[in-house]
Amino acid sequence: MEDRNQIDDFDEQIDDTEEFEPETKKKLTKKERKELARQQAEYEKELVKEGKIAPRYRYVPRNGFARIASVCVAFVLGFFAAFGVLVGGLSIYGDKKSIKEVTSDVGFEYSGIFSEYSAELSALNFIMEIVQSVQNGEFTTLGSVAKYISFADTLADTVVTQLGDAGVAVEKDELMTVPFTEIGGWLQEKMTGISDDLTLGQVIKIDDEKSPLILRTLKNEYISNLGKRIETLQLGEMVEGMDGNRILRNLKDCTLSTLSSRISALTVEEVFGEDMYCYLSLEESSGMSYNQLIEAYENTYRFDEAQSEIRPNPIELAEGEEIKYDETEECYYLYQNGARADKLDQYLDGTWYLLFGNNEKMGKTPILEMGTDVLEVINKVNEMPLWWLWLHNIIKANPYKELAGGKNLNEYNLKDFIDYVKELPQIP
């Protein structure tokens, strides 16, 4: 009883700081309260090991585990989701500017996301280093990620604070070295004051409708098996709404140990799917397929003002219309109110055509390799004649215009066009 009374004295010292106290009693600072809670937890843990007192559950707040687990899982998902945005956005700057310069141009403070090391890299080099690290399986701990992403360090501070508030003292340096796949076991080890004979649902309150999915999934799991179970959890058992995200919907069957390799293999087509494709009505194109129209335009249409207007125009679905694939005929059809109406030709348009053309590998490129492809597209756009950009729906206005000297505006590329405008006589 004496040991338990001493622990209760710890409780009173901490609890008394929650309200206004008598003038004769010194109010503890937040730092002092945390240190007192740490000493309390260590003292009681030692007494539990010696068998002098039974374990109790005060040091696991009713939402403590939820916060800790959610922060860890959110980081793993959030980092890769953020990386997908970086591949698509920063790559347009190529190796011309550093990330520090890019973020400054758009009025964004880089230090909230990027480390000082990353900030000095060019956008393209940053992407390439990240891709290589993911493919090599190097992003396994917060420490390995912190080299590039500053919020990894901030996240570690948050987790240490959360555990400290729960009465569990851990060192930040230790947390930075824990592999993501071992987070479950690590948490279990830190929660040794909890009886292994209890389930998670008996330790913390879990609402079958309102609590996070990961907690509802683990509700009936024994504390003794919690670490192993977390390592086998699929992302779809941890996070809700994954089907609504282009990237995450392809990762819902992954565990934390398979996430990196799955992301490395994720293709453009898996992420963007049907959004990559357009459909041409063969009836409206006089029976000419997309490739036939392209060939005709390149050979003759672009030289004639009237014919230059004839280019592939993708159909736009109206109410009651849908596109279905006929496996027997291996082609697509337009259906209107359930009835087959027109045969369609599927193709890539605009930027997707610039990326992949019409080859059989369209869309099979891993998403992590898109940085270089996007940079090449930018160079292509600068070199392509205006008629080509019009043909593939990159620009919206037909550039056909006969000029003096037998030239035509649609034969100019962007640089030529700019030079041409500069040479025009000034209007007073």
C-alpha positions in Angstrom: 0.0 0.0 0.0 2.9 2.3 0.8 4.2 2.0 -2.8 0.7 2.7 -4.3 0.3 5.7 -1.9 3.5 7.2 -3.1 2.3 6.9 -6.7 -1.0 8.5 -5.7 1.0 11.4 -4.3 2.5 11.8 -7.8 -1.1 11.9 -9.1 -2.1 14.6 -6.7 0.9 16.7 -7.6 0.0 16.5 -11.3 -3.8 16.8 -10.9 -3.5 19.8 -8.5 -1.9 21.8 -11.3 -5.1 21.6 -13.4 -6.9 24.2 -11.3 -6.1 27.3 -9.3 -4.1 26.4 -6.3 -3.7 27.9 -2.8 -1.0 30.5 -2.6 1.1 28.2 -0.3 1.4 25.6 -3.1 3.7 26.2 -6.1 2.1 25.7 -9.5 4.2 23.3 -11.6 5.2 24.4 -15.1 4.3 22.3 -18.1 7.9 21.0 -18.3 7.9 20.1 -14.6 4.6 18.3 -15.0 5.9 16.3 -17.9 9.0 15.3 -15.9 6.9 14.4 -12.9 4.7 12.2 -15.1 7.8 10.6 -16.6 9.2 9.7 -13.2 5.8 8.5 -12.1 5.5 6.1 -15.1 9.0 4.8 -14.6 8.5 4.2 -10.9 5.2 2.4 -11.3 6.6 0.3 -14.2 9.4 -0.9 -11.9 7.0 -1.8 -9.2 4.8 -3.7 -11.7 7.9 -5.7 -12.8 8.8 -6.5 -9.1 5.2 -7.7 -8.5 4.6 -5.2 -5.7 1.6 -3.7 -7.3 -0.9 -4.7 -10.1 -0.8 -2.8 -13.4 -3.3 -0.1 -14.0 -4.3 1.8 -17.1 -4.1 5.5 -16.1 -1.2 6.2 -18.4 -3.0 5.4 -21.6 -5.5 8.3 -22.3 -8.7 7.1 -23.8 -7.7 8.5 -27.1 -3.9 8.3 -26.7 -3.3 5.2 -28.8 -5.6 6.6 -31.5 -3.6 9.7 -31.7 -0.2 7.9 -31.8 -1.2 5.3 -34.3 -3.1 7.8 -36.5 -0.1 10.1 -36.6 2.3 7.3 -37.6 0.0 5.9 -40.3 -0.9 9.4 -41.6 2.7 10.1 -42.1 3.3 7.0 -44.2 0.3 7.8 -46.4 0.7 11.5 -46.4 4.4 11.4 -47.5 3.7 9.3 -50.6 0.6 11.2 -51.5 2.5 14.5 -51.2 5.3 13.0 -53.4 2.8 12.3 -56.1 2.0 16.0 -56.2 5.6 16.9 -56.3 6.3 14.7 -59.3 3.5 16.4 -61.3 4.2 19.9 -60.1 7.9 20.6 -59.5 9.1 18.6 -62.5 8.0 21.4 -64.8 10.9 23.5 -63.5 13.4 20.8 -64.5 17.0 21.5 -63.3 16.7 25.3 -63.9 15.8 26.3 -60.4 16.3 25.1 -56.9 13.3 24.1 -54.7 14.1 27.2 -52.6 13.7 29.4 -55.7 10.6 27.6 -56.9 8.8 27.9 -53.7 9.8 31.6 -53.4 8.4 32.3 -56.8 5.0 31.0 -55.7 5.1 32.7 -52.3 5.4 29.4 -50.4 7.7 28.9 -47.3 9.8 25.8 -48.2 10.9 25.1 -44.6 7.5 23.8 -43.6 8.0 20.8 -45.9 11.5 20.6 -47.3 14.8 20.1 -45.4 17.7 22.5 -46.0 19.3 19.8 -48.0 16.3 19.4 -50.3 15.9 23.2 -50.7 19.3 23.5 -52.4 18.5 20.7 -54.9 16.9 21.5 -58.3 13.3 20.3 -58.7 14.3 17.6 -61.1 17.3 16.3 -59.0 15.0 16.3 -55.9 12.5 14.1 -57.7 15.2 11.8 -59.0 16.8 11.3 -55.6 13.4 10.6 -54.0 12.5 8.1 -56.7 15.9 6.3 -56.3 15.5 6.2 -52.5 12.0 4.7 -52.8 13.1 2.1 -55.3 16.1 1.2 -53.1 13.8 0.7 -50.1 15.6 3.4 -48.2 12.6 5.2 -46.8 12.0 2.9 -43.8 12.3 5.2 -40.8 11.5 8.8 -39.9 15.2 9.5 -39.8 15.7 8.4 -43.4 12.9 10.6 -44.6 14.0 13.6 -42.5 17.0 14.1 -44.8 14.5 15.4 -47.5 11.3 16.3 -45.6 11.4 18.6 -42.6 8.0 17.7 -41.3 9.4 14.2 -40.5 11.4 15.8 -37.7 8.3 17.8 -36.6 6.3 14.6 -36.6 8.8 12.9 -34.3 8.4 15.8 -31.8 4.6 15.3 -31.9 4.7 11.6 -31.3 7.2 12.0 -28.4 4.9 14.6 -26.9 1.8 12.4 -27.3 3.6 9.5 -25.6 4.8 11.8 -22.9 1.3 13.0 -22.2 0.3 9.3 -21.9 3.0 8.8 -19.3 5.4 6.9 -21.6 8.9 8.4 -21.8 10.8 7.8 -25.1 13.8 9.4 -26.7 13.3 11.2 -30.0 16.5 9.7 -31.4 15.1 6.3 -30.7 11.9 7.0 -32.5 13.7 8.3 -35.6 15.3 4.8 -36.0 12.2 2.7 -35.6 11.2 1.1 -39.0 7.7 1.9 -40.1 6.9 -1.9 -40.2 7.9 -2.2 -36.5 5.9 0.7 -35.2 3.2 -1.7 -33.9 5.7 -3.7 -31.8 7.4 -0.6 -30.7 4.2 0.9 -29.4 3.3 -2.4 -27.6 6.7 -2.4 -25.9 6.2 1.1 -24.7 2.8 0.2 -23.3 4.1 -2.6 -21.1 2.0 -1.4 -18.1 -1.1 -2.7 -19.8 -2.2 -6.3 -19.1 -1.8 -8.6 -22.1 -5.0 -10.3 -21.3 -7.0 -7.3 -22.3 -8.2 -6.3 -25.7 -7.6 -2.8 -27.1 -11.4 -2.2 -26.8 -11.2 -2.9 -23.1 -8.3 -0.4 -22.6 -9.7 2.6 -24.7 -13.2 3.5 -25.7 -13.8 2.6 -29.3 -17.1 3.7 -31.0 -18.3 1.3 -33.7 -19.4 4.2 -35.9 -17.3 7.3 -35.0 -13.9 6.0 -34.0 -11.1 5.9 -36.7 -11.2 2.7 -38.8 -7.9 1.5 -37.6 -9.2 1.4 -34.0 -12.4 -0.3 -35.0 -10.4 -2.9 -36.9 -8.2 -3.6 -33.8 -11.0 -3.3 -31.2 -11.0 -7.0 -30.3 -7.2 -7.6 -30.7 -5.4 -8.6 -27.5 -2.7 -6.2 -26.4 -0.2 -9.0 -26.5 -0.8 -9.5 -30.3 -1.2 -5.8 -31.1 2.3 -5.3 -32.6 2.1 -8.3 -35.0 -1.4 -7.5 -36.0 -0.5 -3.9 -37.0 2.3 -5.2 -39.2 -0.2 -7.3 -41.2 -2.9 -4.7 -41.4 -3.8 -3.5 -45.0 -4.1 0.2 -45.6 -7.8 -0.4 -46.4 -8.3 -1.5 -42.8 -6.6 1.6 -41.5 -7.9 4.5 -43.5 -11.4 5.1 -44.9 -12.2 6.7 -48.2 -9.3 5.3 -50.1 -11.4 4.5 -53.2 -12.0 8.2 -53.7 -8.2 8.9 -54.1 -6.5 8.0 -57.4 -3.3 6.9 -55.8 -4.6 5.4 -52.5 -7.2 3.3 -54.1 -4.4 1.2 -55.7 -2.7 0.8 -52.3 -5.5 -0.3 -50.1 -4.3 -4.0 -50.1 -0.8 -3.0 -49.1 0.7 -3.5 -45.6 3.3 -1.1 -44.3 6.0 -3.5 -45.3 4.8 -3.8 -49.0 3.8 -0.1 -49.4 7.2 1.1 -50.8 7.5 -1.7 -53.4 3.9 -1.3 -54.5 4.3 2.5 -55.0 7.5 1.8 -57.1 5.5 -0.5 -59.4 2.4 1.7 -59.6 1.7 2.7 -63.2 0.3 5.9 -64.7 -2.7 3.9 -66.1 -3.5 2.5 -62.6 -3.6 6.0 -61.2 -5.4 7.8 -63.9 -7.3 5.0 -65.6 -10.1 6.1 -67.9 -9.3 9.7 -67.3 -6.4 9.3 -69.8 -8.5 8.4 -72.7 -10.8 10.1 -75.2 -13.3 8.6 -77.6 -13.9 9.5 -81.3 -17.3 8.9 -82.9 -16.6 7.0 -86.1 -19.9 8.1 -87.5 -19.0 11.8 -87.1 -15.5 11.3 -88.5 -16.9 9.6 -91.6 -15.6 6.2 -90.6 -12.0 7.5 -90.1 -10.2 6.2 -87.0 -8.1 8.5 -84.8 -4.8 7.3 -86.5 -6.3 7.8 -89.9 -7.4 11.4 -89.1 -3.9 12.1 -87.7 -2.3 10.8 -90.9 -4.6 12.8 -93.1 -4.1 16.0 -91.2 -0.3 15.6 -91.3 -0.3 14.9 -95.1 -2.9 17.3 -96.5 -5.4 18.8 -94.1 -3.0 21.2 -92.5 -2.2 22.8 -95.8 -5.9 23.8 -96.5 -7.8 26.3 -94.5 -11.1 24.4 -94.5 -9.6 21.0 -94.0 -7.4 22.3 -91.2 -10.6 22.5 -89.0 -11.0 18.7 -89.4 -9.3 17.2 -86.4 -10.3 14.5 -83.9 -12.9 15.9 -81.5 -13.7 13.7 -78.4 -17.3 13.0 -77.7 -18.9 14.5 -74.6 -21.4 12.3 -72.9 -24.9 13.7 -72.5 -27.5 12.5 -69.9 -28.4 8.9 -70.5 -25.2 8.1 -72.5 -22.4 5.8 -71.5 -19.4 4.0 -73.0 -19.1 0.2 -72.9 -16.4 -2.1 -74.2 -17.5 -5.1 -76.4 -15.1 -7.9 -75.6 -16.3 -10.0 -78.6 -15.5 -7.2 -81.1 -12.7 -5.7 -79.0 -14.0 -2.2 -79.4 -16.0 0.5 -77.6 -19.6 1.6 -78.3 -21.6 4.6 -77.2 -24.9 3.6 -75.6 -27.9 6.0 -75.4 -30.5 5.1 -72.7 -29.3 1.5 -72.8 -29.3 1.1 -76.6 -26.1 0.8 -78.7 -25.8 3.9 -80.8 -22.3 4.4 -82.3 -18.9 2.7 -82.6 -16.1 4.5 -80.9 -12.3 4.7 -81.3 -10.3 5.1 -78.0 -7.2 7.2 -78.1 -4.9 9.4 -76.0 -5.3 13.1 -76.5 -3.5 16.3 -75.5 -0.7 15.9 -73.0 -1.2 12.2 -72.7 -0.5 11.9 -76.5 2.7 14.0 -75.9 3.7 11.6 -73.2 3.0 8.3 -74.8 1.9 8.7 -78.4 -0.2 5.8 -79.5 2.3 3.0 -78.7 1.3 -0.2 -76.9 3.1 0.8 -73.7 0.8 3.8 -73.2 0.1 4.2 -69.5 2.4 1.3 -68.4 5.1 3.7 -67.2 5.6 3.6 -63.4 4.3 6.8 -61.8 7.6 7.4 -60.1 9.4 7.7 -63.5 7.1 10.4 -64.7 9.4 13.3 -63.7 11.7 12.8 -66.7 8.8 12.2 -69.1 7.1 15.4 -68.0 10.3 17.4 -68.6 10.6 15.9 -72.1 7.0 16.9 -72.9 7.8 20.5 -72.0 10.7 20.5 -74.4 8.5 18.9 -77.1 5.9 21.6 -76.7 8.5 24.3 -77.4 9.6 22.5 -80.5 6.3 21.4 -82.0 4.7 23.5 -84.8 1.5 25.2 -83.9 -0.5 23.0 -86.3 0.6 19.9 -84.3 -0.4 21.5 -81.0 -3.8 22.4 -82.5 -4.3 18.9 -83.9 -3.7 17.2 -80.5 -5.9 19.7 -78.6 -3.0 21.3 -76.8 -4.1 24.8 -78.0 -7.7 25.7 -78.5 -7.5 28.1 -81.5 -6.7 27.0 -85.1 -3.4 28.7 -86.0 -3.9 28.4 -89.7 -3.0 31.8 -91.3 -1.3 32.4 -94.6 1.5 34.9 -94.3 3.6 36.9 -96.7 6.3 35.0 -98.5 4.3 31.8 -98.8 4.6 31.0 -95.1 1.8 29.8 -92.8 1.5 30.7 -89.1 0.7 27.1 -88.3 4.2 26.0 -89.3 5.8 28.1 -86.6 6.8 26.7 -83.3 6.4 28.7 -80.1 9.9 30.3 -80.4 9.4 31.1 -84.1 6.0 32.7 -83.3 7.5 34.9 -80.5 10.3 36.0 -82.9 7.7 36.7 -85.6 5.7 38.9 -83.3 8.8 40.8 -82.1 9.6 41.6 -85.7 6.1 43.1 -86.5 6.1 46.8 -87.0 5.1 48.8 -83.9 1.6 50.4 -84.0 1.7 54.0 -83.0 
